Amino acid sequence: MTDSLGYRKLFGVVAPSTNTSVQPEYEAMTPHGVTNHFSRIIIPDTKVNDDASFMEMLNNIRNATDDAVDAVMSCNPDHVILGMSAESFWDGKDGSDKLKEHLENRTGVSVTMGSEACLAALKAYGNIKRIAVVTPYMPIGDENVMAFFTDCGFEVVRLKGLKCSSPRLIAHVSRQQLRDAIIELDGEDVDAIVQAGTNLAMADVAGIAEFWLGKPVIAINTATYWYALRQNNINDKIMGFGKLLAEH
């Protein structure tokens, strides 16, 4: 017998307790017959104003992730999505690969992470060499995002870190602020714009920006959910979030 609502796939999703964006954005992209089951990485809403406090926040996440992963596995999901991105970029491509291996060994199922999903999205669009990136992070987080994309063969032409002052307040960045960041990052020297940070609610803004700019604008929640679907042979085309979900 199969699950009555998630008869196509059950996704277990692990995200920080402070994150209020990833769950509604994933739900908006969910095809019929697929269900998302969230487990929260319990962390305090740490004040973040420099690299040291950013690392305190990240270490809080690291210390609580395995417990959240173990909790979601009790519903026996077919696949797990890591709905937080900073750790998935940490220490470049090698660090990303090690994290994925750890999560898949712990869960016994396949896992999708934001870093690899952004890479897959860039490859799906094709002929992309130079990118610009927007994040909610402090400089130490930005350095690791840049290292990942550089390791994967891309030139990061520009990066804008929004330096959000707590994990919860990342979700308070407005659509207008995201629009302005995209405009600031764009240029003839950029083939695509990529957003990191799953609590930045950028899925719909990226779709709109992509249409007007005429180039890929990849929101990490869109890329991650798209990649999880495609990894599980769910090829539904979903409108409203740009070409990635609509055409690839």
N, C-alpha and C positions, 0 to 999 in steps of 0.2 A: 504494500500500500504506500501511497505517496501523501505528502502534506496536502491538505484540502485547499489551502490558499497559495502556498508556494509550490505548486505542483511542477513547475519548471525548474526553479532553483531556490534554495534557501541561502541567503547571504548573511553571514555573521559579520558585523561591522564593529570595529574597535575605535573609539574616538575619545578625546579628553572630555572630562565632565564640564569643563568651561566652554566647550564648543557648541554654539547654537546655530551654526550655518550648515555643517556637513549633512546633518540628518534631513532637514527640509529640502536641501538641494538634491540629495540622492532620491528622496521620495518623489520629487517632481519628474525625475527621469525614469522611474521604475516601470517596466512593462508589466502587463497583466500576467499573472502566474509566477512572478518573481516577488519574493518578500525579503525585507531587510530587518535584521534583528540586532539591535544596538547593545553593546556593552561599554560601559564608561570607565575610562582611565581616571581614577579619582585623584584630583590634584587641587591644591588651593589656587585662588586667583592671585598669584604672586605679582607684586609690583615689579615691573621690568623697566629699567632706565639705562642699562649699560650691559656690556658683555657678561660681566659676572652674574648679574641678576638673571640674564637670559639663560645662562648655564644652570643656575639654580632651578629655574622653571623646567628646563629640559631634563635635568636629573630627577626631578619629581615625576615626570612622565616615564622616564626609563624605569624607575623603581616600582611603578604601579602597572606597567603594561602587561607583564606576564599574567598577573592576577585577572585582569580584564579579559585577556585572551582565553584563559582557562574557563572563566565564567560563561563566555558566549558559546564555548564548545558544548555546553550541556544541552543546547537545543539541537545539536547534531547538524550544523550547517554543512552545505556542500562545498562552500568556498568562503574564505575570510578576506575582508577588505580592511586595510589599515587606514583609518580615516583621519590620520594626522601625518604631516609631511616633513617636518624639520628633521626628525630622526632618520627618515628614509633617504635624505640627501647627505647625511653626516659621513665624513671621511671619504667623500667622493664615490665613484662607482664601486670600489672595493668594499667600502663600508655598507653600501646599499645591498650588495650581493650577500654579504655576511648576515645582515639583518633578515633578509628574505629567507635565507637558509635556516636561521634560528627559528623563525616563526613557522615555517613549514614543518620543521622537525617537531616543534612543540604541538602543533595542531593536527598533524597527519593529513592535512588537506592543502590544496593550492591556495596561495595568498597573492593578492594584488596590493601594490604599494604605489604611492603618488609619484615617486621618482621614476620608476620603470614605466609607469603609465604615460608620463610626459614624454619620455624617450620614444615610446611606441607611437604616440600621437604625432610627434614631429616626423617620424619615419613614414607614417601613413600619409601625411600631406606631401612628402617628397621634396627633394631639391632645396632643403633648408640647411644653411650653413651658419648664418649669423643671426643671433637672437638677442632680444632684450627681455629683462626679467623684472617683475615687481613682486615684492615679498612684504610681510608684516614684521620682519625680523630686525634685530640689532646686527651690527656689522659681522659678528662672529657667525651668525646664521647665514648671512649673505655669502660669506666666504665659502662655506660648505656647499651652498647651492651652486655657486660658480664653479667650484672644483668638480662637482658631479658632471655638469654639462661640458666642461672642458675635457674631462676624462673621456666623455662620450663623443668627442670630436667636433663640438660646436664652439664657435667664437661668441663669447658673451660681450656684445658691443657696449651695452649699458645695463645698469641695474639700479633700481630704486627700492631701497628698504624704507618702509613706512615707520619703523621704530615704534610699534604700538606698545603702550605702557602697561598692559597686562594681557594674559591670554584671552580673557573674556572680552576685553575692549577691542580685540581684533575685529569682532563682529559689528562694532559700531562704526567702522569705516564706511562712509556713505557711497552710494552709486556714483555720485558726482565726483568724489575724491578718486575713486577708481578710474572714472572716465578721464580725469585730468592726468592721472599717472600714465595711462595708456598714451595719451596725446604727447606727454613729455618724452616718453620712451621711443615713440615711433620716429622713423626717418627712412630715407632711401637706402641707408646702409643696414637696415634690419629686415630680415626675411620673415620673422615671426616674433610674436610677443607671448611670453609664458608667465603665468602667475603661480606662485607657491603660497602655501599657508591655507589650510582647509577651512579656517574660520573666517577668511575673507569671502564674503558672499558675492562672487564675481561671475557665476555661471551665465546669467542672462545678460550682464553687461558685456561679457566677452563675445557672446553671439551677436549682439548689436554692433560692437566695435569691429568685429571681423567683416561684417557686411559693408560698413562704411569705409574701412581702410583697404579692403580688397586683399587682405593677407591673413594668415592664421593668427588667431588670438586664443590661446589655450588656457582655460581655467582649470586648475588642478582637480577640482571635484568632478567636472565634466570628463576630463581625461581618465580619471581613476575609475569612475563608474562605467564609462564606455569600455575601458579595457577589461574590467571584470566581466561585463556582459559578453564581450567577444571571446575572451578566454574560455567561456562556458558555452560557446556555440549558440549564443542568443544574439541574433543579428537584426532585431527590430530597429527600424529607423525612427528616431524620436526628434520631433521638430522643436525649435525654440531655443536651442543652445549652440547653434553654429553647425558648421559642416561636419564636424567629427561624428556626432551622433546621427546626423541627418543623412550622411552620404558614405561613411566609412564603416 
